[in-house]
Amino acid sequence: MPYHVRHRERIRELLREWRLPDEVLVDVYLALADDRLGVDPPRTLLRMREPFDGMVYSFTVQEPQRAVCYHTFLFHVLYGADETTLWVIDGSYIRTDNL
């Protein structure tokens, strides 16, 4: 059963603060969509204690214009009370330049 993925306003604020390249930002929004995150959450979510205590969705995006630049994201995700919704409530980000 696919889940509907919803984002708290905090996620949009973080994405603006991180000042990601447009291509990376598009990949992040695609990764947080119903047809990616919402398809099989038990297989994509990991139980972690750091940086968030709960279920975490993590992925890395390689910057298309700079092959040595990687953007790694961790998003804190909660199951909704209706059992059909996933809430993305917080996020963390690190950029790595492998020169």
mmCIF file as gemmi writes it, N, C-alpha and C atoms, coordinates in Angstrom:
data_model
loop_
_atom_site.group_PDB
_atom_site.id
_atom_site.type_symbol
_atom_site.label_atom_id
_atom_site.label_alt_id
_atom_site.label_comp_id
_atom_site.label_asym_id
_atom_site.label_entity_id
_atom_site.label_seq_id
_atom_site.pdbx_PDB_ins_code
_atom_site.Cartn_x
_atom_site.Cartn_y
_atom_site.Cartn_z
_atom_site.occupancy
_atom_site.B_iso_or_equiv
_atom_site.pdbx_formal_charge
_atom_site.auth_seq_id
_atom_site.auth_asym_id
_atom_site.pdbx_PDB_model_num
ATOM 1 N N . MET Axp A 1 ? 0.841 -1.177 0 1 0 ? 1 A 1
ATOM 2 C CA . MET Axp A 1 ? 0 0 0 1 0 ? 1 A 1
ATOM 3 C C . MET Axp A 1 ? 0.894 1.25 0 1 0 ? 1 A 1
ATOM 4 N N . PRO Axp A 2 ? 0.782 2.1 -1 1 0 ? 2 A 1
ATOM 5 C CA . PRO Axp A 2 ? 1.587 3.325 -1.017 1 0 ? 2 A 1
ATOM 6 C C . PRO Axp A 2 ? 1.086 4.344 0.02 1 0 ? 2 A 1
ATOM 7 N N . TYR Axp A 3 ? 2.027 5.09 0.537 1 0 ? 3 A 1
ATOM 8 C CA . TYR Axp A 3 ? 1.712 6.134 1.508 1 0 ? 3 A 1
ATOM 9 C C . TYR Axp A 3 ? 1.743 7.498 0.827 1 0 ? 3 A 1
ATOM 10 N N . HIS Axp A 4 ? 0.986 8.427 1.381 1 0 ? 4 A 1
ATOM 11 C CA . HIS Axp A 4 ? 1.037 9.816 0.938 1 0 ? 4 A 1
ATOM 12 C C . HIS Axp A 4 ? 2.11 10.507 1.777 1 0 ? 4 A 1
ATOM 13 N N . VAL Axp A 5 ? 3.028 11.192 1.124 1 0 ? 5 A 1
ATOM 14 C CA . VAL Axp A 5 ? 4.119 11.863 1.825 1 0 ? 5 A 1
ATOM 15 C C . VAL Axp A 5 ? 3.785 13.349 1.958 1 0 ? 5 A 1
ATOM 16 N N . ARG Axp A 6 ? 3.869 13.834 3.183 1 0 ? 6 A 1
ATOM 17 C CA . ARG Axp A 6 ? 3.614 15.246 3.467 1 0 ? 6 A 1
ATOM 18 C C . ARG Axp A 6 ? 4.849 15.841 4.135 1 0 ? 6 A 1
ATOM 19 N N . HIS Axp A 7 ? 5.086 17.119 3.895 1 0 ? 7 A 1
ATOM 20 C CA . HIS Axp A 7 ? 6.254 17.807 4.461 1 0 ? 7 A 1
ATOM 21 C C . HIS Axp A 7 ? 5.779 18.917 5.378 1 0 ? 7 A 1
ATOM 22 N N . ARG Axp A 8 ? 6.382 19.01 6.533 1 0 ? 8 A 1
ATOM 23 C CA . ARG Axp A 8 ? 6.121 20.149 7.404 1 0 ? 8 A 1
ATOM 24 C C . ARG Axp A 8 ? 6.804 21.372 6.795 1 0 ? 8 A 1
ATOM 25 N N . GLU Axp A 9 ? 6.347 22.541 7.165 1 0 ? 9 A 1
ATOM 26 C CA . GLU Axp A 9 ? 6.933 23.796 6.668 1 0 ? 9 A 1
ATOM 27 C C . GLU Axp A 9 ? 8.428 23.85 6.963 1 0 ? 9 A 1
ATOM 28 N N . ARG Axp A 10 ? 8.848 23.219 8.043 1 0 ? 10 A 1
ATOM 29 C CA . ARG Axp A 10 ? 10.266 23.181 8.425 1 0 ? 10 A 1
ATOM 30 C C . ARG Axp A 10 ? 11.138 22.633 7.285 1 0 ? 10 A 1
ATOM 31 N N . ILE Axp A 11 ? 10.636 21.67 6.542 1 0 ? 11 A 1
ATOM 32 C CA . ILE Axp A 11 ? 11.411 21.068 5.445 1 0 ? 11 A 1
ATOM 33 C C . ILE Axp A 11 ? 11.646 22.1 4.346 1 0 ? 11 A 1
ATOM 34 N N . ARG Axp A 12 ? 10.618 22.824 3.965 1 0 ? 12 A 1
ATOM 35 C CA . ARG Axp A 12 ? 10.788 23.858 2.935 1 0 ? 12 A 1
ATOM 36 C C . ARG Axp A 12 ? 11.758 24.938 3.408 1 0 ? 12 A 1
ATOM 37 N N . GLU Axp A 13 ? 11.687 25.292 4.697 1 0 ? 13 A 1
ATOM 38 C CA . GLU Axp A 13 ? 12.622 26.281 5.245 1 0 ? 13 A 1
ATOM 39 C C . GLU Axp A 13 ? 14.068 25.776 5.165 1 0 ? 13 A 1
ATOM 40 N N . LEU Axp A 14 ? 14.278 24.518 5.549 1 0 ? 14 A 1
ATOM 41 C CA . LEU Axp A 14 ? 15.621 23.948 5.489 1 0 ? 14 A 1
ATOM 42 C C . LEU Axp A 14 ? 16.156 23.923 4.073 1 0 ? 14 A 1
ATOM 43 N N . LEU Axp A 15 ? 15.341 23.515 3.125 1 0 ? 15 A 1
ATOM 44 C CA . LEU Axp A 15 ? 15.78 23.442 1.736 1 0 ? 15 A 1
ATOM 45 C C . LEU Axp A 15 ? 16.177 24.824 1.212 1 0 ? 15 A 1
ATOM 46 N N . ARG Axp A 16 ? 15.479 25.865 1.648 1 0 ? 16 A 1
ATOM 47 C CA . ARG Axp A 16 ? 15.875 27.233 1.259 1 0 ? 16 A 1
ATOM 48 C C . ARG Axp A 16 ? 17.192 27.619 1.936 1 0 ? 16 A 1
ATOM 49 N N . GLU Axp A 17 ? 17.331 27.31 3.214 1 0 ? 17 A 1
ATOM 50 C CA . GLU Axp A 17 ? 18.545 27.647 3.967 1 0 ? 17 A 1
ATOM 51 C C . GLU Axp A 17 ? 19.787 26.963 3.392 1 0 ? 17 A 1
ATOM 52 N N . TRP Axp A 18 ? 19.644 25.736 2.923 1 0 ? 18 A 1
ATOM 53 C CA . TRP Axp A 18 ? 20.774 24.973 2.416 1 0 ? 18 A 1
ATOM 54 C C . TRP Axp A 18 ? 21.29 25.504 1.086 1 0 ? 18 A 1
ATOM 55 N N . ARG Axp A 19 ? 20.509 26.295 0.378 1 0 ? 19 A 1
ATOM 56 C CA . ARG Axp A 19 ? 20.93 26.904 -0.902 1 0 ? 19 A 1
ATOM 57 C C . ARG Axp A 19 ? 21.521 25.864 -1.864 1 0 ? 19 A 1
ATOM 58 N N . LEU Axp A 20 ? 20.751 24.845 -2.107 1 0 ? 20 A 1
ATOM 59 C CA . LEU Axp A 20 ? 21.183 23.758 -2.984 1 0 ? 20 A 1
ATOM 60 C C . LEU Axp A 20 ? 21.14 24.177 -4.445 1 0 ? 20 A 1
ATOM 61 N N . PRO Axp A 21 ? 22.021 23.624 -5.27 1 0 ? 21 A 1
ATOM 62 C CA . PRO Axp A 21 ? 21.899 23.842 -6.723 1 0 ? 21 A 1
ATOM 63 C C . PRO Axp A 21 ? 20.534 23.322 -7.197 1 0 ? 21 A 1
ATOM 64 N N . ASP Axp A 22 ? 19.985 23.96 -8.214 1 0 ? 22 A 1
ATOM 65 C CA . ASP Axp A 22 ? 18.647 23.595 -8.701 1 0 ? 22 A 1
ATOM 66 C C . ASP Axp A 22 ? 18.509 22.109 -9.01 1 0 ? 22 A 1
ATOM 67 N N . GLU Axp A 23 ? 19.52 21.527 -9.66 1 0 ? 23 A 1
ATOM 68 C CA . GLU Axp A 23 ? 19.45 20.113 -10.035 1 0 ? 23 A 1
ATOM 69 C C . GLU Axp A 23 ? 19.361 19.213 -8.798 1 0 ? 23 A 1
ATOM 70 N N . VAL Axp A 24 ? 20.076 19.565 -7.759 1 0 ? 24 A 1
ATOM 71 C CA . VAL Axp A 24 ? 20.056 18.784 -6.517 1 0 ? 24 A 1
ATOM 72 C C . VAL Axp A 24 ? 18.718 18.968 -5.815 1 0 ? 24 A 1
ATOM 73 N N . LEU Axp A 25 ? 18.212 20.185 -5.793 1 0 ? 25 A 1
ATOM 74 C CA . LEU Axp A 25 ? 16.921 20.457 -5.163 1 0 ? 25 A 1
ATOM 75 C C . LEU Axp A 25 ? 15.808 19.641 -5.815 1 0 ? 25 A 1
ATOM 76 N N . VAL Axp A 26 ? 15.818 19.562 -7.118 1 0 ? 26 A 1
ATOM 77 C CA . VAL Axp A 26 ? 14.819 18.748 -7.831 1 0 ? 26 A 1
ATOM 78 C C . VAL Axp A 26 ? 14.932 17.291 -7.395 1 0 ? 26 A 1
ATOM 79 N N . ASP Axp A 27 ? 16.149 16.771 -7.312 1 0 ? 27 A 1
ATOM 80 C CA . ASP Axp A 27 ? 16.34 15.379 -6.885 1 0 ? 27 A 1
ATOM 81 C C . ASP Axp A 27 ? 15.843 15.15 -5.468 1 0 ? 27 A 1
ATOM 82 N N . VAL Axp A 28 ? 16.019 16.126 -4.591 1 0 ? 28 A 1
ATOM 83 C CA . VAL Axp A 28 ? 15.535 15.991 -3.211 1 0 ? 28 A 1
ATOM 84 C C . VAL Axp A 28 ? 14.016 15.907 -3.197 1 0 ? 28 A 1
ATOM 85 N N . TYR Axp A 29 ? 13.353 16.816 -3.916 1 0 ? 29 A 1
ATOM 86 C CA . TYR Axp A 29 ? 11.886 16.777 -3.95 1 0 ? 29 A 1
ATOM 87 C C . TYR Axp A 29 ? 11.379 15.478 -4.577 1 0 ? 29 A 1
ATOM 88 N N . LEU Axp A 30 ? 12.067 14.975 -5.584 1 0 ? 30 A 1
ATOM 89 C CA . LEU Axp A 30 ? 11.667 13.69 -6.176 1 0 ? 30 A 1
ATOM 90 C C . LEU Axp A 30 ? 11.84 12.546 -5.171 1 0 ? 30 A 1
ATOM 91 N N . ALA Axp A 31 ? 12.93 12.574 -4.406 1 0 ? 31 A 1
ATOM 92 C CA . ALA Axp A 31 ? 13.176 11.523 -3.413 1 0 ? 31 A 1
ATOM 93 C C . ALA Axp A 31 ? 12.142 11.538 -2.302 1 0 ? 31 A 1
ATOM 94 N N . LEU Axp A 32 ? 11.587 12.711 -1.998 1 0 ? 32 A 1
ATOM 95 C CA . LEU Axp A 32 ? 10.599 12.841 -0.929 1 0 ? 32 A 1
ATOM 96 C C . LEU Axp A 32 ? 9.165 12.699 -1.432 1 0 ? 32 A 1
ATOM 97 N N . ALA Axp A 33 ? 8.992 12.219 -2.641 1 0 ? 33 A 1
ATOM 98 C CA . ALA Axp A 33 ? 7.664 12.11 -3.241 1 0 ? 33 A 1
ATOM 99 C C . ALA Axp A 33 ? 6.994 10.776 -2.909 1 0 ? 33 A 1
ATOM 100 N N . ASP Axp A 34 ? 5.679 10.746 -3.136 1 0 ? 34 A 1
ATOM 101 C CA . ASP Axp A 34 ? 4.882 9.54 -2.889 1 0 ? 34 A 1
ATOM 102 C C . ASP Axp A 34 ? 5.437 8.325 -3.618 1 0 ? 34 A 1
ATOM 103 N N . ASP Axp A 35 ? 5.874 8.508 -4.868 1 0 ? 35 A 1
ATOM 104 C CA . ASP Axp A 35 ? 6.314 7.362 -5.677 1 0 ? 35 A 1
ATOM 105 C C . ASP Axp A 35 ? 7.736 6.91 -5.373 1 0 ? 35 A 1
ATOM 106 N N . ARG Axp A 36 ? 8.424 7.554 -4.442 1 0 ? 36 A 1
ATOM 107 C CA . ARG Axp A 36 ? 9.749 7.081 -4.008 1 0 ? 36 A 1
ATOM 108 C C . ARG Axp A 36 ? 9.694 6.695 -2.531 1 0 ? 36 A 1
ATOM 109 N N . LEU Axp A 37 ? 9.603 7.688 -1.66 1 0 ? 37 A 1
ATOM 110 C CA . LEU Axp A 37 ? 9.542 7.423 -0.225 1 0 ? 37 A 1
ATOM 111 C C . LEU Axp A 37 ? 8.263 6.696 0.161 1 0 ? 37 A 1
ATOM 112 N N . GLY Axp A 38 ? 7.157 7.055 -0.47 1 0 ? 38 A 1
ATOM 113 C CA . GLY Axp A 38 ? 5.872 6.491 -0.087 1 0 ? 38 A 1
ATOM 114 C C . GLY Axp A 38 ? 5.594 5.078 -0.551 1 0 ? 38 A 1
ATOM 115 N N . VAL Axp A 39 ? 6.427 4.53 -1.428 1 0 ? 39 A 1
ATOM 116 C CA . VAL Axp A 39 ? 6.148 3.209 -2.011 1 0 ? 39 A 1
ATOM 117 C C . VAL Axp A 39 ? 6.339 2.072 -1.011 1 0 ? 39 A 1
ATOM 118 N N . ASP Axp A 40 ? 7.459 2.029 -0.319 1 0 ? 40 A 1
ATOM 119 C CA . ASP Axp A 40 ? 7.749 0.92 0.596 1 0 ? 40 A 1
ATOM 120 C C . ASP Axp A 40 ? 8.566 1.416 1.797 1 0 ? 40 A 1
ATOM 121 N N . PRO Axp A 41 ? 7.949 2.212 2.679 1 0 ? 41 A 1
ATOM 122 C CA . PRO Axp A 41 ? 8.691 2.802 3.796 1 0 ? 41 A 1
ATOM 123 C C . PRO Axp A 41 ? 9.441 1.802 4.669 1 0 ? 41 A 1
ATOM 124 N N . PRO Axp A 42 ? 8.903 0.62 4.959 1 0 ? 42 A 1
ATOM 125 C CA . PRO Axp A 42 ? 9.682 -0.303 5.798 1 0 ? 42 A 1
ATOM 126 C C . PRO Axp A 42 ? 11.037 -0.678 5.198 1 0 ? 42 A 1
ATOM 127 N N . ARG Axp A 43 ? 11.161 -0.615 3.886 1 0 ? 43 A 1
ATOM 128 C CA . ARG Axp A 43 ? 12.443 -0.939 3.239 1 0 ? 43 A 1
ATOM 129 C C . ARG Axp A 43 ? 13.359 0.27 3.097 1 0 ? 43 A 1
ATOM 130 N N . THR Axp A 44 ? 12.79 1.479 3.134 1 0 ? 44 A 1
ATOM 131 C CA . THR Axp A 44 ? 13.616 2.671 2.916 1 0 ? 44 A 1
ATOM 132 C C . THR Axp A 44 ? 13.93 3.44 4.195 1 0 ? 44 A 1
ATOM 133 N N . LEU Axp A 45 ? 13.149 3.241 5.243 1 0 ? 45 A 1
ATOM 134 C CA . LEU Axp A 45 ? 13.387 3.957 6.495 1 0 ? 45 A 1
ATOM 135 C C . LEU Axp A 45 ? 14.28 3.138 7.424 1 0 ? 45 A 1
ATOM 136 N N . LEU Axp A 46 ? 15.182 3.821 8.096 1 0 ? 46 A 1
ATOM 137 C CA . LEU Axp A 46 ? 16.086 3.184 9.057 1 0 ? 46 A 1
ATOM 138 C C . LEU Axp A 46 ? 15.797 3.722 10.449 1 0 ? 46 A 1
ATOM 139 N N . ARG Axp A 47 ? 15.89 2.863 11.447 1 0 ? 47 A 1
ATOM 140 C CA . ARG Axp A 47 ? 15.741 3.302 12.839 1 0 ? 47 A 1
ATOM 141 C C . ARG Axp A 47 ? 17.09 3.811 13.311 1 0 ? 47 A 1
ATOM 142 N N . MET Axp A 48 ? 17.118 5.079 13.753 1 0 ? 48 A 1
ATOM 143 C CA . MET Axp A 48 ? 18.369 5.689 14.203 1 0 ? 48 A 1
ATOM 144 C C . MET Axp A 48 ? 18.128 6.448 15.5 1 0 ? 48 A 1
ATOM 145 N N . ARG Axp A 49 ? 19.213 6.757 16.185 1 0 ? 49 A 1
ATOM 146 C CA . ARG Axp A 49 ? 19.138 7.6 17.383 1 0 ? 49 A 1
ATOM 147 C C . ARG Axp A 49 ? 19.758 8.973 17.136 1 0 ? 49 A 1
ATOM 148 N N . GLU Axp A 50 ? 20.695 9.059 16.188 1 0 ? 50 A 1
ATOM 149 C CA . GLU Axp A 50 ? 21.373 10.315 15.847 1 0 ? 50 A 1
ATOM 150 C C . GLU Axp A 50 ? 21.287 10.521 14.342 1 0 ? 50 A 1
ATOM 151 N N . PRO Axp A 51 ? 21.08 11.662 13.798 1 0 ? 51 A 1
ATOM 152 C CA . PRO Axp A 51 ? 20.825 12.917 14.471 1 0 ? 51 A 1
ATOM 153 C C . PRO Axp A 51 ? 19.385 13.067 14.938 1 0 ? 51 A 1
ATOM 154 N N . PHE Axp A 52 ? 18.516 12.107 14.577 1 0 ? 52 A 1
ATOM 155 C CA . PHE Axp A 52 ? 17.119 12.134 15.004 1 0 ? 52 A 1
ATOM 156 C C . PHE Axp A 52 ? 16.802 10.799 15.662 1 0 ? 52 A 1
ATOM 157 N N . ASP Axp A 53 ? 16.05 10.827 16.731 1 0 ? 53 A 1
ATOM 158 C CA . ASP Axp A 53 ? 15.631 9.591 17.388 1 0 ? 53 A 1
ATOM 159 C C . ASP Axp A 53 ? 14.32 9.141 16.766 1 0 ? 53 A 1
ATOM 160 N N . GLY Axp A 54 ? 14.412 8.201 15.84 1 0 ? 54 A 1
ATOM 161 C CA . GLY Axp A 54 ? 13.219 7.721 15.145 1 0 ? 54 A 1
ATOM 162 C C . GLY Axp A 54 ? 13.574 7.158 13.783 1 0 ? 54 A 1
ATOM 163 N N . MET Axp A 55 ? 12.586 7.176 12.91 1 0 ? 55 A 1
ATOM 164 C CA . MET Axp A 55 ? 12.764 6.646 11.568 1 0 ? 55 A 1
ATOM 165 C C . MET Axp A 55 ? 13.396 7.722 10.681 1 0 ? 55 A 1
ATOM 166 N N . VAL Axp A 56 ? 14.419 7.309 9.91 1 0 ? 56 A 1
ATOM 167 C CA . VAL Axp A 56 ? 15.176 8.252 9.092 1 0 ? 56 A 1
ATOM 168 C C . VAL Axp A 56 ? 15.241 7.739 7.651 1 0 ? 56 A 1
ATOM 169 N N . TYR Axp A 57 ? 15.053 8.652 6.732 1 0 ? 57 A 1
ATOM 170 C CA . TYR Axp A 57 ? 15.188 8.384 5.305 1 0 ? 57 A 1
ATOM 171 C C . TYR Axp A 57 ? 16.46 9.089 4.849 1 0 ? 57 A 1
ATOM 172 N N . SER Axp A 58 ? 17.41 8.327 4.337 1 0 ? 58 A 1
ATOM 173 C CA . SER Axp A 58 ? 18.678 8.934 3.921 1 0 ? 58 A 1
ATOM 174 C C . SER Axp A 58 ? 18.967 8.609 2.456 1 0 ? 58 A 1
ATOM 175 N N . PHE Axp A 59 ? 19.638 9.543 1.802 1 0 ? 59 A 1
ATOM 176 C CA . PHE Axp A 59 ? 20.054 9.34 0.414 1 0 ? 59 A 1
ATOM 177 C C . PHE Axp A 59 ? 21.131 10.362 0.073 1 0 ? 59 A 1
ATOM 178 N N . THR Axp A 60 ? 21.877 10.061 -0.969 1 0 ? 60 A 1
ATOM 179 C CA . THR Axp A 60 ? 22.948 10.938 -1.442 1 0 ? 60 A 1
ATOM 180 C C . THR Axp A 60 ? 22.706 11.281 -2.904 1 0 ? 60 A 1
ATOM 181 N N . VAL Axp A 61 ? 22.949 12.543 -3.237 1 0 ? 61 A 1
ATOM 182 C CA . VAL Axp A 61 ? 22.798 13.032 -4.608 1 0 ? 61 A 1
ATOM 183 C C . VAL Axp A 61 ? 24.153 13.553 -5.074 1 0 ? 61 A 1
ATOM 184 N N . GLN Axp A 62 ? 24.578 13.097 -6.242 1 0 ? 62 A 1
ATOM 185 C CA . GLN Axp A 62 ? 25.812 13.607 -6.833 1 0 ? 62 A 1
ATOM 186 C C . GLN Axp A 62 ? 25.459 14.835 -7.665 1 0 ? 62 A 1
ATOM 187 N N . GLU Axp A 63 ? 26.201 15.91 -7.455 1 0 ? 63 A 1
ATOM 188 C CA . GLU Axp A 63 ? 25.934 17.139 -8.197 1 0 ? 63 A 1
ATOM 189 C C . GLU Axp A 63 ? 26.316 16.943 -9.662 1 0 ? 63 A 1
ATOM 190 N N . PRO Axp A 64 ? 25.38 17.133 -10.596 1 0 ? 64 A 1
ATOM 191 C CA . PRO Axp A 64 ? 25.646 16.86 -12.016 1 0 ? 64 A 1
ATOM 192 C C . PRO Axp A 64 ? 26.783 17.695 -12.612 1 0 ? 64 A 1
ATOM 193 N N . GLN Axp A 65 ? 26.896 18.945 -12.215 1 0 ? 65 A 1
ATOM 194 C CA . GLN Axp A 65 ? 27.907 19.825 -12.793 1 0 ? 65 A 1
ATOM 195 C C . GLN Axp A 65 ? 29.296 19.621 -12.186 1 0 ? 65 A 1
ATOM 196 N N . ARG Axp A 66 ? 29.341 18.946 -11.023 1 0 ? 66 A 1
ATOM 197 C CA . ARG Axp A 66 ? 30.617 18.734 -10.333 1 0 ? 66 A 1
ATOM 198 C C . ARG Axp A 66 ? 30.642 17.295 -9.836 1 0 ? 66 A 1
ATOM 199 N N . ALA Axp A 67 ? 31.257 16.431 -10.594 1 0 ? 67 A 1
ATOM 200 C CA . ALA Axp A 67 ? 31.232 14.992 -10.297 1 0 ? 67 A 1
ATOM 201 C C . ALA Axp A 67 ? 31.851 14.639 -8.956 1 0 ? 67 A 1
ATOM 202 N N . VAL Axp A 68 ? 32.635 15.526 -8.372 1 0 ? 68 A 1
ATOM 203 C CA . VAL Axp A 68 ? 33.286 15.226 -7.099 1 0 ? 68 A 1
ATOM 204 C C . VAL Axp A 68 ? 32.488 15.744 -5.9 1 0 ? 68 A 1
ATOM 205 N N . CYS Axp A 69 ? 31.321 16.315 -6.147 1 0 ? 69 A 1
ATOM 206 C CA . CYS Axp A 69 ? 30.518 16.917 -5.091 1 0 ? 69 A 1
ATOM 207 C C . CYS Axp A 69 ? 29.286 16.056 -4.794 1 0 ? 69 A 1
ATOM 208 N N . TYR Axp A 70 ? 29.167 15.632 -3.524 1 0 ? 70 A 1
ATOM 209 C CA . TYR Axp A 70 ? 28.053 14.787 -3.088 1 0 ? 70 A 1
ATOM 210 C C . TYR Axp A 70 ? 27.265 15.498 -1.986 1 0 ? 70 A 1
ATOM 211 N N . HIS Axp A 71 ? 25.952 15.382 -2.063 1 0 ? 71 A 1
ATOM 212 C CA . HIS Axp A 71 ? 25.05 15.974 -1.082 1 0 ? 71 A 1
ATOM 213 C C . HIS Axp A 71 ? 24.309 14.829 -0.386 1 0 ? 71 A 1
ATOM 214 N N . THR Axp A 72 ? 24.513 14.692 0.92 1 0 ? 72 A 1
ATOM 215 C CA . THR Axp A 72 ? 23.883 13.612 1.678 1 0 ? 72 A 1
ATOM 216 C C . THR Axp A 72 ? 22.81 14.198 2.591 1 0 ? 72 A 1
ATOM 217 N N . PHE Axp A 73 ? 21.643 13.579 2.556 1 0 ? 73 A 1
ATOM 218 C CA . PHE Axp A 73 ? 20.483 14.067 3.299 1 0 ? 73 A 1
ATOM 219 C C . PHE Axp A 73 ? 19.969 12.996 4.253 1 0 ? 73 A 1
ATOM 220 N N . LEU Axp A 74 ? 19.533 13.447 5.412 1 0 ? 74 A 1
ATOM 221 C CA . LEU Axp A 74 ? 18.844 12.591 6.379 1 0 ? 74 A 1
ATOM 222 C C . LEU Axp A 74 ? 17.558 13.318 6.754 1 0 ? 74 A 1
ATOM 223 N N . PHE Axp A 75 ? 16.429 12.635 6.617 1 0 ? 75 A 1
ATOM 224 C CA . PHE Axp A 75 ? 15.151 13.236 6.956 1 0 ? 75 A 1
ATOM 225 C C . PHE Axp A 75 ? 14.44 12.391 8.009 1 0 ? 75 A 1
ATOM 226 N N . HIS Axp A 76 ? 13.963 13.054 9.058 1 0 ? 76 A 1
ATOM 227 C CA . HIS Axp A 76 ? 13.209 12.407 10.126 1 0 ? 76 A 1
ATOM 228 C C . HIS Axp A 76 ? 11.773 12.24 9.646 1 0 ? 76 A 1
ATOM 229 N N . VAL Axp A 77 ? 11.272 11 9.682 1 0 ? 77 A 1
ATOM 230 C CA . VAL Axp A 77 ? 9.956 10.681 9.132 1 0 ? 77 A 1
ATOM 231 C C . VAL Axp A 77 ? 9.096 10.005 10.203 1 0 ? 77 A 1
ATOM 232 N N . LEU Axp A 78 ? 7.837 10.429 10.276 1 0 ? 78 A 1
ATOM 233 C CA . LEU Axp A 78 ? 6.87 9.821 11.185 1 0 ? 78 A 1
ATOM 234 C C . LEU Axp A 78 ? 5.723 9.224 10.385 1 0 ? 78 A 1
ATOM 235 N N . TYR Axp A 79 ? 5.188 8.119 10.877 1 0 ? 79 A 1
ATOM 236 C CA . TYR Axp A 79 ? 3.963 7.558 10.309 1 0 ? 79 A 1
ATOM 237 C C . TYR Axp A 79 ? 2.784 8.351 10.855 1 0 ? 79 A 1
ATOM 238 N N . GLY Axp A 80 ? 1.84 8.71 9.979 1 0 ? 80 A 1
ATOM 239 C CA . GLY Axp A 80 ? 0.652 9.429 10.41 1 0 ? 80 A 1
ATOM 240 C C . GLY Axp A 80 ? -0.308 8.519 11.158 1 0 ? 80 A 1
ATOM 241 N N . ALA Axp A 81 ? -1.153 9.113 11.995 1 0 ? 81 A 1
ATOM 242 C CA . ALA Axp A 81 ? -2.14 8.351 12.767 1 0 ? 81 A 1
ATOM 243 C C . ALA Axp A 81 ? -3.132 7.624 11.862 1 0 ? 81 A 1
ATOM 244 N N . ASP Axp A 82 ? -3.333 8.135 10.648 1 0 ? 82 A 1
ATOM 245 C CA . ASP Axp A 82 ? -4.274 7.51 9.714 1 0 ? 82 A 1
ATOM 246 C C . ASP Axp A 82 ? -3.69 6.272 9.035 1 0 ? 82 A 1
ATOM 247 N N . GLU Axp A 83 ? -2.409 5.991 9.275 1 0 ? 83 A 1
ATOM 248 C CA . GLU Axp A 83 ? -1.709 4.826 8.722 1 0 ? 83 A 1
ATOM 249 C C . GLU Axp A 83 ? -1.612 4.829 7.2 1 0 ? 83 A 1
ATOM 250 N N . THR Axp A 84 ? -1.843 5.984 6.575 1 0 ? 84 A 1
ATOM 251 C CA . THR Axp A 84 ? -1.674 6.111 5.125 1 0 ? 84 A 1
ATOM 252 C C . THR Axp A 84 ? -0.778 7.29 4.764 1 0 ? 84 A 1
ATOM 253 N N . THR Axp A 85 ? -0.289 8.007 5.77 1 0 ? 85 A 1
ATOM 254 C CA . THR Axp A 85 ? 0.5 9.214 5.536 1 0 ? 85 A 1
ATOM 255 C C . THR Axp A 85 ? 1.862 9.104 6.219 1 0 ? 85 A 1
ATOM 256 N N . LEU Axp A 86 ? 2.889 9.591 5.534 1 0 ? 86 A 1
ATOM 257 C CA . LEU Axp A 86 ? 4.211 9.759 6.13 1 0 ? 86 A 1
ATOM 258 C C . LEU Axp A 86 ? 4.47 11.253 6.249 1 0 ? 86 A 1
ATOM 259 N N . TRP Axp A 87 ? 4.919 11.69 7.419 1 0 ? 87 A 1
ATOM 260 C CA . TRP Axp A 87 ? 5.247 13.089 7.65 1 0 ? 87 A 1
ATOM 261 C C . TRP Axp A 87 ? 6.757 13.255 7.716 1 0 ? 87 A 1
ATOM 262 N N . VAL Axp A 88 ? 7.306 14.075 6.838 1 0 ? 88 A 1
ATOM 263 C CA . VAL Axp A 88 ? 8.723 14.432 6.891 1 0 ? 88 A 1
ATOM 264 C C . VAL Axp A 88 ? 8.791 15.68 7.761 1 0 ? 88 A 1
ATOM 265 N N . ILE Axp A 89 ? 9.427 15.559 8.954 1 0 ? 89 A 1
ATOM 266 C CA . ILE Axp A 89 ? 9.314 16.642 9.926 1 0 ? 89 A 1
ATOM 267 C C . ILE Axp A 89 ? 10.608 17.417 10.183 1 0 ? 89 A 1
ATOM 268 N N . ASP Axp A 90 ? 11.756 16.851 9.836 1 0 ? 90 A 1
ATOM 269 C CA . ASP Axp A 90 ? 13.015 17.554 10.066 1 0 ? 90 A 1
ATOM 270 C C . ASP Axp A 90 ? 14.074 16.968 9.133 1 0 ? 90 A 1
ATOM 271 N N . GLY Axp A 91 ? 15.18 17.664 8.994 1 0 ? 91 A 1
ATOM 272 C CA . GLY Axp A 91 ? 16.212 17.193 8.085 1 0 ? 91 A 1
ATOM 273 C C . GLY Axp A 91 ? 17.592 17.651 8.479 1 0 ? 91 A 1
ATOM 274 N N . SER Axp A 92 ? 18.576 16.952 7.926 1 0 ? 92 A 1
ATOM 275 C CA . SER Axp A 92 ? 19.973 17.273 8.129 1 0 ? 92 A 1
ATOM 276 C C . SER Axp A 92 ? 20.679 17.06 6.798 1 0 ? 92 A 1
ATOM 277 N N . TYR Axp A 93 ? 21.76 17.832 6.589 1 0 ? 93 A 1
ATOM 278 C CA . TYR Axp A 93 ? 22.411 17.829 5.287 1 0 ? 93 A 1
ATOM 279 C C . TYR Axp A 93 ? 23.906 18.041 5.443 1 0 ? 93 A 1
ATOM 280 N N . ILE Axp A 94 ? 24.677 17.342 4.616 1 0 ? 94 A 1
ATOM 281 C CA . ILE Axp A 94 ? 26.121 17.577 4.571 1 0 ? 94 A 1
ATOM 282 C C . ILE Axp A 94 ? 26.573 17.478 3.117 1 0 ? 94 A 1
ATOM 283 N N . ARG Axp A 95 ? 27.492 18.356 2.762 1 0 ? 95 A 1
ATOM 284 C CA . ARG Axp A 95 ? 28.074 18.355 1.417 1 0 ? 95 A 1
ATOM 285 C C . ARG Axp A 95 ? 29.514 17.877 1.522 1 0 ? 95 A 1
ATOM 286 N N . THR Axp A 96 ? 29.884 16.979 0.607 1 0 ? 96 A 1
ATOM 287 C CA . THR Axp A 96 ? 31.237 16.435 0.593 1 0 ? 96 A 1
ATOM 288 C C . THR Axp A 96 ? 31.857 16.685 -0.766 1 0 ? 96 A 1
ATOM 289 N N . ASP Axp A 97 ? 33.038 17.26 -0.753 1 0 ? 97 A 1
ATOM 290 C CA . ASP Axp A 97 ? 33.797 17.463 -1.998 1 0 ? 97 A 1
ATOM 291 C C . ASP Axp A 97 ? 34.975 16.491 -1.983 1 0 ? 97 A 1
ATOM 292 N N . ASN Axp A 98 ? 34.942 15.514 -2.859 1 0 ? 98 A 1
ATOM 293 C CA . ASN Axp A 98 ? 36.022 14.519 -2.954 1 0 ? 98 A 1
ATOM 294 C C . ASN Axp A 98 ? 36.993 14.961 -4.03 1 0 ? 98 A 1
ATOM 295 N N . LEU Axp A 99 ? 38 15.674 -3.632 1 0 ? 99 A 1
ATOM 296 C CA . LEU Axp A 99 ? 38.978 16.178 -4.607 1 0 ? 99 A 1
ATOM 297 C C . LEU Axp A 99 ? 40.156 15.247 -4.734 1 0 ? 99 A 1
